[in-house]
């Protein structure tokens, strides 16, 4: 059988190795999450942002969508525009 000093050294080394691996894995995970957050923010799908400010392009697009809806409702009602 091995002496207690060797067993204690082996246990301490194993604990240190597991600790280093866990810390490295957590840092990698945090880095991956930061990367995904930056990717979402770059695409404009950030979840920390409030509603987007209104712009002229957005108002034109909304007006166009309203016109399309009005035309579709008229077609559904049988009215010729």
C-alpha positions in Angstrom: 0.0 0.0 0.0 1.1 3.6 -0.6 2.1 6.0 2.1 -0.3 8.7 3.2 1.8 11.6 1.8 1.6 10.2 -1.7 -2.2 9.7 -1.4 -2.6 13.2 -0.1 -0.5 14.7 -2.9 -2.4 12.7 -5.5 -5.8 13.9 -4.0 -4.6 17.5 -3.9 -3.3 17.4 -7.5 -6.6 15.8 -8.7 -8.6 18.5 -7.0 -6.5 21.2 -8.5 -6.8 19.7 -11.9 -10.6 19.4 -11.6 -10.8 23.0 -10.4 -8.7 24.3 -13.3 -10.8 22.4 -15.8 -14.1 23.7 -14.2 -12.8 27.3 -14.3 -11.6 27.0 -17.9 -15.0 25.5 -18.9 -16.9 28.3 -17.2 -14.8 31.0 -18.8 -15.3 29.4 -22.2 -19.0 29.2 -21.6 -19.1 32.9 -20.6 -17.1 33.8 -23.7 -19.5 31.9 -25.9 -22.5 33.6 -24.3 -20.9 37.0 -24.9 -20.3 36.1 -28.5 -23.9 35.1 -29.0 -25.1 38.3 -27.3 -22.9 40.4 -29.7 -24.2 38.4 -32.7 -27.8 39.1 -31.6 -27.0 42.8 -31.1 -25.3 43.0 -34.5 -28.4 41.4 -36.2 -30.7 43.9 -34.4 -32.4 41.2 -32.3 -31.0 42.4 -29.0 -33.2 41.4 -26.0 -31.9 44.2 -23.8 -33.2 46.9 -26.0 -36.5 48.7 -25.8 -38.8 49.4 -28.7 -37.0 50.8 -31.7 -37.4 54.5 -32.4 -39.8 55.4 -35.1 -38.3 56.4 -38.4 -39.7 57.6 -41.8 -38.9 54.2 -43.4 -40.9 52.4 -40.7 -43.9 54.7 -41.1 -43.9 54.2 -44.8 -43.7 50.5 -44.4 -46.6 50.5 -41.9 -48.7 52.7 -44.3 -48.0 50.2 -47.1 -49.0 47.3 -44.9 -52.3 49.1 -43.9 -53.0 49.7 -47.6 -52.5 46.1 -48.4 -54.8 45.0 -45.6 -57.4 47.4 -46.8 -57.2 45.9 -50.3 -57.4 42.4 -49.0 -60.4 43.2 -46.9 -62.1 44.7 -50.0 -61.3 41.6 -52.0 -62.7 39.4 -49.2 -65.9 41.6 -49.1 -66.3 41.4 -52.8 -65.8 45.1 -53.4 -63.9 46.0 -56.6 -61.3 48.7 -56.0 
